[in-house]
Structures are given as structure tokens and as C-alpha cells.
Amino acid sequence: MKLVCGNALNYIDSLIEYLDLFDKIFIFSDFDGTLVRFKKNPCEVRLSKKAFYALEKISKNSKIITAIVSGRKISELEFFLGNNLLKNLNLFGCHGSEIKFKNMDIEIAAEALESNKSIKSIQDIIEKKFINTSGIIFEKKENSFAVNYRNILNSEKKKIEDLKDAFLEFEKKYPVRFLDLKKVFEIVPHNINKSFAIKATVKKYCKTLKENSYVILCIGDDITDENLFMGNVNGINIKVGVASLSNTNANFFLNNINEVIMFLNKISYIN
């Protein structure tokens, strides 16, 4: 079946018909900006009841294997999602370098370990240099380091370019990659991105599946989710928060989080 492109909800019947052709469906979803709205303080985000129930239905469907792929630490995702959801979800934190398959302990991707010492050095330097900049939040993670400047004071906004320049210099010197995200600058291991979640999940779950018996569906709103889309060339990719498909590797879009929830609800009934 050839799938047309556009708003995923407009083609939901065709998408469900297509998904139903496969024995297994893998869903990889971003968290912030896709399932929850951004907050000035990133610790204050909350999963709405509608989002919770949509995720619950999806994750309990035996035909669907669901993963959350986020720049957040897994420990944060666990807090926001809660025990009831965690029983049936796979989690990838720090852009794929932290791995927690359902009912298993957290693992660190071996590919990330070589960069950790460098990231710790960068973190120490940035914190000392910008510790007195009002309105920024340092986000220390196991395998990455971020600076959230969503609340930076107007009088301090000139520091944003200084921060960016500092991160770009570190990218030249260390085995790390710089991410310019939504009001966040982040440094991550140079050889890790969100597509790692696809590789790790397929490796774990597809040993007993026949070739071409499964399909992958990715949903995300951020530039980091483009790596998910590029790692899912033959699957379904949905960009959130755009009204067109220019400047993205996705083949469908949804306009906002409400549409994401509606979409997840509709495909949760596939059997």
C-alpha cells in the first residue's frame, strides 16, 4: 500500500489499514513537546489524564511495543510516567544513551561511556563560568549536560550567544556533539542519537519475528527526533507542531499534543 503524506489524522483509516498488515508495531515517541507541554521549569511538566490513558491503552496492546525516547534522564521519565505505565513501556533517556527495557534495570549504552569524562569536564567549566547568570538552569545527566535558558532575564540575554559559543568550542575539542534545542543547549556523546533506540529495540524484540513482519512508527517535535526519522526510512514518521512537511524527514505531521493524543487513541484499538 502506498501511503500519502499529510496530517496523520486525515489519513487515520488508511494508516490503521496499513499498520494492521503487520504482526508487530513499534512506536517510538518523544516526551516533551510531544506528550507533555513545555514548562518554564522543566521539573513542573505533568502528563495529562488524556495522555496517560492514551499511553496506557497503547502500551497494553499486545501487538504494539511502545518506547519513550527523550533527552531527559530515565529517572525523570519514571517520575512523570508513574508505575502503572512503566510496567509496559520501554524507556530511552539522554537521547538514547540510557536504556531501560520494561521490567529491567537501566543500562548505559557502551557507545556513550567514552564521552562521559569529557562531558563532566565541560559541565564543570560551564557551571563555573555561568554560575551567576540569572534564570538559567543546569541540567546534569548521566551521559549529557544541558543548560536551559527558558527563564533567562532580559538583562542577561547577551549571555545566550556566549553559552552557545562555549559549547561549539567544546564540540571541536572533545568527542561530543552540540544540540541547539528549544531554549536549551546540550552536549551529548558524539556517537549517540535517538535512532540508537530503534536499533536497540529491534535487536531485543525482533529475534523471533520474520523479516518484514513489523513496522516502526516514530513521533516527535524536536530537531533531535529527526535522527529517529532518518533511522526509520521505511516506516511511518510523524512530526509534531508543524502545518507542513518542509524541513523535516517525517512523512506525516500532527499540529499539537492534543492531536498526538487523538492519534494514539485511535491506533490503540488495532488488534
C-alpha positions in Angstrom: 0.0 0.0 0.0 1.4 3.4 -0.9 0.8 5.9 1.9 0.0 9.5 1.1 1.5 12.3 3.2 -0.1 15.0 5.3 -1.9 15.3 8.6 -1.9 11.8 10.1 -5.4 12.3 11.5 -6.7 13.0 8.0 -5.4 9.6 6.8 -6.1 7.6 10.0 -8.2 5.0 8.3 -5.5 4.3 5.7 -2.8 4.3 8.4 -4.7 1.8 10.5 -5.4 -0.4 7.5 -1.6 -0.3 6.7 -0.5 -1.0 10.3 -2.9 -3.9 10.5 -0.9 -5.7 7.8 2.0 -6.3 10.3 2.4 -8.7 13.2 4.1 -6.2 15.4 4.1 -2.4 15.5 6.9 -0.5 17.2 6.1 3.0 18.4 8.8 5.4 19.5 7.6 8.7 20.9 9.4 11.8 22.2 8.2 13.1 25.6 8.5 17.0 26.0 6.6 18.8 23.2 5.0 15.6 22.0 3.2 14.1 25.0 3.6 16.9 27.5 3.7 20.7 27.1 6.9 22.7 27.9 7.1 24.5 31.2 9.4 27.3 32.3 10.7 24.9 34.9 11.2 21.5 33.2 10.5 19.8 36.6 6.9 21.0 36.5 5.7 19.2 33.4 2.8 16.8 34.0 1.3 14.1 31.9 -2.4 14.9 31.4 -5.1 12.4 32.1 -5.9 12.1 28.4 -2.3 11.5 27.6 -2.0 8.9 30.4 -5.0 6.9 29.2 -3.8 7.0 25.6 -0.4 5.7 26.6 -2.0 3.1 28.8 -4.1 1.8 26.0 -1.3 1.7 23.5 1.2 0.1 25.9 -1.3 -2.7 26.9 -2.0 -3.6 23.3 -0.1 -6.9 22.7 0.5 -6.1 19.1 2.3 -2.8 19.9 5.7 -2.4 21.5 6.0 1.2 22.9 9.1 3.2 23.7 9.6 6.7 25.1 12.7 8.3 23.7 13.7 11.5 25.5 16.6 13.9 26.2 15.6 13.6 29.9 17.1 11.1 32.3 15.2 7.9 32.7 14.8 8.6 36.4 12.8 11.7 35.4 10.7 9.9 32.9 9.9 7.3 35.6 8.7 10.0 37.9 6.5 11.7 35.3 5.0 8.4 33.9 4.3 6.6 37.1 4.4 2.9 38.0 1.2 1.9 36.2 2.6 3.0 32.8 6.1 1.8 33.4 5.1 -1.9 33.5 4.5 -1.8 29.8 6.9 0.8 28.4 10.5 0.8 27.2 12.4 3.9 28.1 15.4 5.6 26.4 16.9 8.6 28.2 19.6 11.1 27.5 18.9 10.9 23.7 19.3 7.1 23.7 22.4 6.6 25.8 20.3 5.3 28.8 18.3 2.2 28.2 15.5 0.6 30.3 13.5 -2.2 28.7 10.3 -2.9 30.5 10.8 -4.7 33.8 14.6 -4.5 33.5 17.3 -2.3 35.1 18.8 0.8 33.5 21.7 0.2 31.2 24.2 2.7 29.8 25.0 2.3 26.1 28.6 1.3 25.7 29.0 3.8 22.9 28.3 6.7 25.4 30.9 5.7 28.0 33.9 7.1 26.2 32.4 10.6 26.2 31.4 10.8 29.9 34.7 12.1 31.2 34.7 14.9 28.7 31.1 15.8 29.4 31.9 16.0 33.1 34.8 18.4 32.4 32.6 20.5 30.2 29.9 20.7 32.9 32.4 21.9 35.5 33.8 24.6 33.2 30.3 25.9 32.1 29.0 26.0 35.6 31.9 28.0 36.9 31.7 30.4 34.0 27.9 31.0 34.1 27.0 30.3 37.7 25.9 33.9 38.3 23.7 34.1 35.2 20.2 34.6 36.4 17.4 32.5 35.0 19.4 29.6 33.6 19.1 26.0 34.9 21.9 23.5 34.7 20.6 20.0 33.9 23.2 17.4 35.0 22.6 14.0 33.5 24.5 10.7 33.4 25.6 11.0 29.8 24.9 14.6 28.8 24.9 18.1 30.2 22.3 20.8 29.3 21.7 24.4 30.1 18.0 25.5 30.0 17.7 29.3 29.3 14.0 29.5 29.0 13.8 31.8 32.1 16.9 33.9 31.4 16.4 37.6 32.3 16.3 40.2 29.6 19.3 41.8 31.0 21.2 38.5 30.7 20.2 37.5 27.2 23.5 38.5 25.7 24.9 35.5 27.6 23.0 33.1 25.4 25.4 33.6 22.5 28.3 33.3 24.9 26.9 30.0 26.1 26.4 28.7 22.5 30.0 29.7 21.5 31.4 27.9 24.5 29.5 24.7 23.6 30.6 24.9 20.0 34.2 25.2 21.1 33.9 22.1 23.2 32.4 20.2 20.3 35.6 20.9 18.4 37.9 19.7 21.2 36.1 16.7 22.7 34.2 13.5 21.5 30.8 15.3 22.0 28.0 16.7 19.9 26.3 20.0 20.4 22.5 20.3 20.3 20.7 23.6 19.8 17.3 22.8 21.1 14.1 24.7 22.2 15.5 27.1 24.8 18.1 24.5 25.7 21.8 24.0 24.8 23.0 20.4 25.3 26.2 18.4 24.8 25.9 14.7 24.3 28.2 11.8 23.3 29.3 12.2 19.7 28.2 8.8 18.5 24.7 8.6 20.2 21.4 9.9 18.9 17.8 8.9 19.2 18.0 6.4 16.3 20.0 4.2 18.7 16.7 3.4 20.4 15.4 1.9 17.2 18.4 -0.3 16.8 18.5 -1.5 20.4 14.7 -2.2 20.5 14.7 -4.1 17.2 17.7 -6.1 18.3 15.9 -7.1 21.5 12.4 -7.9 20.2 12.9 -9.0 16.6 14.9 -12.2 17.0 11.7 -14.3 16.7 10.0 -12.1 14.1 10.0 -12.8 10.4 11.5 -10.2 8.1 9.0 -7.5 7.0 6.6 -8.7 9.7 6.9 -5.5 11.7 6.6 -1.7 11.2 8.1 1.2 13.0 6.2 4.4 13.8 8.1 7.4 15.2 6.6 10.6 16.7 8.5 13.7 17.8 8.6 17.5 17.7 12.3 18.4 18.1 15.3 18.5 15.9 16.7 15.5 17.8 13.7 13.5 16.6 15.0 13.9 13.0 17.5 11.2 13.9 14.6 8.9 14.7 13.0 9.7 11.4 16.3 9.2 9.4 16.7 5.8 11.2 13.2 4.8 10.1 13.4 5.2 6.4 10.8 2.5 5.6 8.4 3.3 8.4 6.0 6.0 9.4 7.4 9.2 10.8 5.2 12.0 12.3 6.4 15.5 13.1 4.5 17.3 15.8 3.9 21.1 15.8 4.1 21.8 12.1 1.5 22.5 9.5 3.6 21.2 6.6 6.3 18.7 5.9 9.0 21.1 4.8 12.3 20.9 6.6 11.7 17.5 8.2 12.4 13.9 7.4 8.9 12.9 8.5 6.2 11.8 6.1 3.2 12.9 8.2 2.5 15.6 10.7 0.3 16.4 13.7 -0.3 20.0 14.7 -0.1 19.7 18.5 -0.1 17.4 21.6 -3.9 17.1 21.5 -3.7 15.6 18.0 -1.0 13.3 19.2 -3.3 12.0 21.9 -6.2 11.6 19.5 -3.9 9.7 17.1 -2.6 7.3 19.8 -6.2 6.7 21.0 -7.3 5.7 17.5 -4.4 3.3 16.8 -4.6 1.7 20.3 -7.6 -0.4 19.0 -5.6 -2.2 16.4 -5.6 -6.0 17.0 
